Amino acid sequence: MKRAKAWAMTPKGRVVTCTACSWWVPVMGEDTGTAEKAFDTHTCADHPPLKNLDPDTE
């Protein structure tokens, strides 16, 4: 299963989550870029990061 970024609403606000693990980060105000960068750099236990990969290996 490939990981993907998902948006969710919680009682405390909007978060960016990972579909392959329990990772999440809150979205502060309208600054979605910081949360998206955090997602791009997080590493799941079983899944490699999405950025800086050779396209032939995905």
C-alpha positions, 0 to 999 in steps of 0.5 A: 500500500502506498502512503497518501496525504489525507485531510481530516477535521477533528474537534480541535481543527484541521489535520493532515494525516498519512493513509498508511500509518498513524502519523498526523500533523495539525494545520495551523490557520491557513498555512497548509504548506508547513503541514504538507512539507512535514508530510513529505518528509515523514517516514512510515515504518514500512514506506519510504518518503515520497520525495527524492525517489527515482521515478522507476522505483515507485 
